Structures are given as structure tokens and as C-alpha cells.
Amino acid sequence: MFKISALFLGLATVCGGLAHAGLASGGAQDPAAIVAQAQEFLRKQALIYPGTPQITIDASRLENLPACSQLQFSLPSGGHLRSRLSVGVHCLAPEPWTSYVQASISIQGTYYVPARNLNPGEALGPENLDARQTDLLSLPPDTVIDPAQLLGRIARHRLIAGAPIKGNGLRDPQSILRGQTVRLEARGNGFVASSEGKAVQGGAPGSQIQVRTATGRIVTGTIVDGATVSVMM
């Protein structure tokens, strides 16, 4: 009788444990886990910025969500960080669902501005750039933050002292301008011939542009440097 009772007691303990596990797996998702994973997701997105992000997540909409064993996060369309944004929270298993959390982010870091007004055609160097501190996410879109992408670049148009520098305001010093006279290198099987032409389009090294030859023919070639376009025959 004692052995039978012990056996029933052991079965009851096992069944109780299974019921408890089922209740836990089917219960509510822990909001703190979502917040922690959302913060880590945003920290990884912020690695492209030279600064330390401060992230705040609003957890007010995370109550009573079904338990999830596989969470995935996404940024809004466009995929760019902003000071305030809505982060998608997607459960992949066991039952799919989607929710959103509001996040506030600031990244204090360094960016560079012209120390004086720069005219079109001037090169950017350490002598004509000043460092500034700000929340990098508050800068206008397309602002160049990395100094390596500024030094040696050429101003396309007038750059105002103290104003953020945008990428579309700069060009590679080895780029070719529309209307520029260039050397055409025609390459074929066992020969190389050169001539002059006029660029119909502008571009940076490695990009393809159209060039009008001295005879008026339009050819397509690849920019080699600031004066040369290679054409494969």
C-alpha cells in the first residue's frame, strides 16, 4: 500500500509540474524582457554613430501580451534612427503577434562644420573644419559625421561656416564633372587607344558615365580618376 501511494504521489508531482509549465508557456510575456531586448536592438543600430546612446523605452503598451519564445525587432520604414520612433516587436513563436513600443534616443557625439565659408571647388582639411558637440540624431538628414568622409573632399557649392555639412554638398577629388574634357582610354583585345571627349555626366571613380567623342559619338565608360574614362571595346 505504501509503494502504491508513493507511486500515485510521484505521478501527481510530475503532472503538476507539467501543468505549471503549460501555464507558464501560455501566460503573459514579461514586459521587462521586451524592454531589455529592444534596448539592445537599438544599441546595435546606434553603433554607426560615434557616441554613446541613451535609450528610454515606454513599456505602457506591453501588458498582457502572450508569452513569446522568439522575439524580433524592426525599425520604421527607412530604417534610420530618430530621436523618437516606434519600434516593431514581432513574436515568431509559439503564436505570432506584433506590437510596438515607443523609444526615445539621444547620442551625444562630435561632428564637424566649416570654420569659415568655403567656396565651390575648395578642399576640406583640418585647417578649415571645427568640431562641435551635439545630439547626433538632431542633425539634418545626410549630415556627414565621420571626419574621414570630409577630409580631402571638394565643396560642390558654398558651405556656410558653422552649418552641418551634407553629403550631397561634397564630391570626391578624383570625380569628373559634367562638361569636363576627359581622356578616353579605349581598351580591346590586345590594344589600347586614347583620345579626348567631353563628359555628358559627372561621377566618382568606379561609376559609369557617358562621354561624347570628338566625332560626336556617345560612348559609355568607367571613371578611372579625375581626368580619365576607360571604355571597353
N, C-alpha and C positions, 0 to 999 in steps of 0.2 A: 504494500500500500504506500509506503514511504517513497519507493522508487517511482511509482506511477504519479504521485503528487508532485515529486520533483520534476518529472518529465513534463507534466502539464504547466508547471511554473516556468520552466525553461522556454517552452513554446510560447507562453504568454509574453515573456520578456522579449523574445525575438519579434513577435508580431507587433508588440507595442513599439519597438524600435523602428520597424518598417513603416508603421502608421505615422510616427513622428517625422520620419524622413520625408514621407509623401507630403505631409503638411508643410514642412519647411520648403520643399521644392515648389509647392504650389502656392506659397504665401506671397507677401508683398516684397518688392525689391527694396533693398536698403538704399535710401537716398544718398547716404554718405559715400557709398561705393561709386555711385554715378558721379557725384561731385569730384571725388578724387581722380577718377579716370578722365573726366572732362578736363580737369586742370592739367593733367599730364599730357593729354592730346594737344591742348593749346600751347603748352610749353614747347613741345616739339615743333609746332608750326612757327613759333617765335624764334627758333634758332637762327633764322636768316637775318635777324636784326642784331646789331652789336650793342646789346644792352640786356638788363635783367628784367623779365616781365613780372608785373604784379597783376594777379588774376583773381577776380571775385566772381563766384557763381551764385545765381539766385536759385535756391532749391525749393521754392514755394510750389512749383508745379510737379514735384517728384513724389508726392504722397500717393500711396495706393496703386502704384504701378505693379503689374505682375512680375514675379521673380524671373530673373534672366541669367542664363549661364554664359552668354556670349554677347557682349555689348560692342557696338561700333559707333563712331562719331564722325560727323561731317560738318564742313563749313558751308555757309550760304553759297549760292551760285556766284561764280567768280573766284572763290577760294582764297580771298585776301582777308587778312586780319584787319579789324577796325576797332576803335575804342569801345564801342558797344555792338554786340552782334548776337544772333540767335544760333546756337549750336544744335545740330540734329543729333538725337540719341536714338539709335536703332538697335532693337533686340533681334538677334538672329535665331536664338534657340532658348528654351524649347518652343515657345509660341512667339511668332513675330509681332512686334509692335513698334511704333515710332512716337517719340515725344521730343520736346525742345526745351532747352534751358537758356536763360539769358545770361550773358557773360560780359563783364567789364574788364578791359585790359589796358594797361599803360606800360610802356617800355621806355625808360629813361636812358638816353644814349647820346652819342655825338654825331653831328652831321656838319657839312661844310658849305660855306657861302662865299661868293666873291668878296674879296677885301675892298675892291673898287669896281666901278663899272668896267665891264670887258666888252670890247667891240667885236663884231663878227670877224673870224679869222684868227683871233688871239688864242694862244695855247694856255691851258690851265696848269699852274705849277704851285709849289708850296709858297712862293712869294706873293701870290695873288689870291690865296684862299685863307679864310678864317674859320676856326672851329666854333661850333655853338652846341649848347646842351638843350634838349627838349624831350617831350614825349614823342618818340619817333612815329607813332601811329597818328599823331595830329598833323603831320606834314602832308602837303598835297600829293595826290597820286602821281607816280612816276618820278618822285624825287630821288635823286641819286645819293645814297648814303655812304656806300663804300668808296673811300678815297682812291683805291686802286682803279676805279672806273671813272675817275675825274682827272687824275694826273696825266698830262700829255694830250688830253682831248682838246679839240678845237671848237670854239664857240660858233654855232650856226647863225645866231642872231645876238643882239645886245643882251648881255647878262647884267642885271642890276645888283649893285652892292648890297649885301645883307639878305638877299632873297634866295629861297631854296632853288637849287639847280635841277632842272628836269632833264631826263634822258633825251627827249626829242630836241633839246637845245644844244646838243653836242654831236660831234662826229669824230670818227677815227682819223688820226692824222694821215693815214695811208688810204683814205677813201677817195673816190673820184666824184667830182661834181658834174651835174648835168650841164652840158655845153662845153665841157673841158676838152681840150685837144689831148689825145692819148696815143700811145704807141700800140699798134696791133701786132701781136705775135701769132701768126698762123702756123699751126703745127699739124703735120700729116705723117704718113708712113715714110720715115727716113728723111724728112726735110723740115726746115723752119724758115719762114719768110716773115719779114716785118714791113709795116707801113704805118701811115698815120690815119687817124679817124677822129670823129667828134662824138663824144658820149651823148646818147639820146636820153639816158637815165643816169642817176647817181647811185652810189652804193659803197659798201665797205668791202675789204678784201675777202674773197671767197664767194661773194654774191655774183649772180649773173646779171648783166646789163646788155642793152642793145647799143651798138655803135654804128654810125654812118661813115662809110668809107669815102675816100676821095672821089670815087666814081658814083657815089650816091646810093650804093647798095647798103642795106641794113643787115648787119650780122649780129649774132649773139655770142658773147664770150664771158669769161670769168675774170674778175678783177684780181690781179696779182699783187699790185701795190698802187701807190698814188699816181702812177703815170702809165701803167701797163695793163692791157687786157689780153688774155690768151684765148685764141679761137681754135677749136679742133676742126680739122678739115676731113 
